[in-house]
Amino acid sequence: MDQRRSPRFHTKFDALVSATSQEGAGVLAEIAYAGAKLTGASIQPPIGSRVKLYIFVQPVSPFELEGVVVRHIDENGFAITYELFDPEIRKLVDDVSALVG
């Protein structure tokens, strides 16, 4: 866990990505209250694009995150930030941190 304005938790969950007319897959590598990082992505939406991530965490059903691409990590990864603070995201991050912690 990093000591940033929002704690980040390292994960390794499969994810589907939906961005405008593109769809792909990747791995949720980090999640925080303010954003997330996807690696190994089969698509790389442009910075500023609105995306939805569908994350598969066993044994619970998939959850959805929506945000805006803020940077490219490399040619196969990107980071998003959530547009609005949502108490559901805080609960989700807490649940995921308990699984990977």
N, C-alpha and C positions, 0 to 999 in steps of 0.2 A: 504494500500500500504506500503510495506517495504522499508526501506532506504538502499538498497543494490546497487551493481554496476549497476544493471539493475532493474528498478522498477517492482514489481510484483503486479498483479491485481488478486484478488480473484474472481472466477467465479463458475458457476454451470451449465455447458453445457454437454449434452450427447455426448459421443464419441465412435467411433469404433476404435479398435486397430488391426493393422496387423504387425506381427513380424515373419519373416521367414515363417514357416509353421503353425503358430498359428494365430488365430483370436479370438477377444473377444470384450468386451465392458467395459465402465467405465464412470467416470465423470471428465471432465477437471476442476480441483480445483483451479489452478493458471496458469497464463500465463505471460511471460516476454519477453523482446527482446532476451534474451539468452537461454531460456528454458521454460519448462512447467512441471506441476505436475498433475498426474492422480490418482484419488482415486476410491475405489470401483471397481477395475479392476477384471474382470473374469479370466484374465491371468496375469502372471508376468514374462516377458521376462528376461533372464539373463543380468546382468550388461555387458555393451559392445555391446549388441544387437542393431541392426538398426531397428527402428520402424517407422510406419506411423500412425498418428492419423487423423481420419476424424471427425471433430467437427461440431456439429449441432447447429447453432445459428439462431434463428428465428428473423426477417423474411427473412434473407439472405440465400443463398444456403450454403451447407456445405463447409468448407474449410479444407485444408490438411496441416498438419505439419509433417515434417520428421526430425528425430534426432536419438541420441544414448542414451540408458539407462545409467545413471550415478550413480543412487543409488535407493535402495528400501526403501520406506517410512515405510511400514509395510507389512504384508502378502498380502494386497490387493491394494497396491499403489506403484508407482514408479515415478522417475523424469527423464526427458530427457534434453539434451542440443542440440541445433541446431549446425550442423557441420560448416556451413558457414553463415556469416552475409548476410542477404537477405533483401533488402529494402521492399519487399512485406510483410515480417514478421513484420517489424516495422509498416507498415500501418495497418496490421491486428491487432496487439496488440493495436495500437491507437484506431482503430474502436471498439474493444472489451472493452477497458477501458471506452470509451464513453457510451457504453451500460450498464456497471455495475457500473460506477462511479456515 
